[in-house]
Amino acid sequence: MMTFFNALPELSNVGGILLLCIFLYSVMGVYLFATVKLQENINYLANFQSFPIAFLTIIRASTGEGWNTLMEDLARERSIHFMCDDN
């Protein structure tokens, strides 16, 4: 138990850096992917249209929950079916 209590300050530093990285990637996701049309996997639960949902989407992807399907939906080329919203 003493080893755990002695390691807590270092764990808080690592957690702070992890939250900072997730924050930065969420901001970049909103900047780059805010206009992507909602699809099968990019839906109202996982998208980059607002910062709080983008933050949760990044946490979801970092745990391995469907990150490849999110990536495939975001990497689609423009077509009639998957065009980005212009507004």
C-alpha positions, -999 to +999 in steps of 0.1 A: +000+000+000+028+024+007+042+019-028+008+027-042+006+059-021+041+069-031+032+064-068+001+086-067+018+119-077+034+103-107+001+087-117-016+121-115+011+135-138+005+108-164-032+112-161-028+150-167-007+144-198-033+119-211-061+143-206-042+171-223-036+148-253-073+139-255-082+175-252-059+185-281-071+157-303-107+166-296-101+202-306-084+190-338-112+166-345-138+193-342-117+216-365-112+189-392-143+167-390-172+189-378-189+190-412-188+153-419-223+140-425-237+116-399-236+080-411-238+045-397-209+048-372-206+085-371-239+091-354-254+114-327-234+094-301-200+095-317-192+125-339-170+156-340-197+183-342-193+196-307-164+195-282-180+174-254-191+146-278-157+147-296-140+143-262-161+112-255-156+099-290-118+102-286-120+084-252-142+057-269-117+053-297-087+051-274-102+022-255-105+003-288-143+004-291-150+006-328-121+029-337-117+013-371-153+018-381-150+055-371-118+058-391-135+042-422-164+066-420-142+096-417-119+085-445-146+081-472-142+101-503-169+125-513-198+110-533-235+114-537-242+092-506-215+106-483-211+142-490-201+167-463-226+192-451-219+227-464-235+246-436 
